[in-house]
Amino acid sequence: MKEEGTILLVDDEPNILLALEFLIQQKGFSVIKASNGAEGIQMARKHHPHIVVLDVMMPGLDGFEVAKAIRKDDRLENTTIIFLTAKGTNDDFEEGYASGGEIYLTKPFDNQELLNIITEVFEFG
């Protein structure tokens, strides 16, 4: 596993979580998972991940609410939030960035593009 930190995956679709976990671990990154927004916040506070890959459409707390909660926690100020979602309108992008996300990717996404972004975040902050 790479020493730089951990990647937290937050998505309510088990198959997406498994696929992302496999993809990211193949590159040597440490991965933890959460299957809903509340669990995502809890895991972020517990593990202080370097990156959170976050879905938007989830039952209960949506990804925008999760991002806002992460941004309110000073211990997570250096955590990069990557939205990975099917919501792709201009309003969605704007809300994603306004809620604290740095990167907004829409599904379906290119695996290599996601890996490149993750690698760049670890290398350059």
Order of alpha helices (4+ residues) and beta strands (2+ residues): beta-alpha-beta-alpha-beta-alpha-beta-alpha-beta-alpha
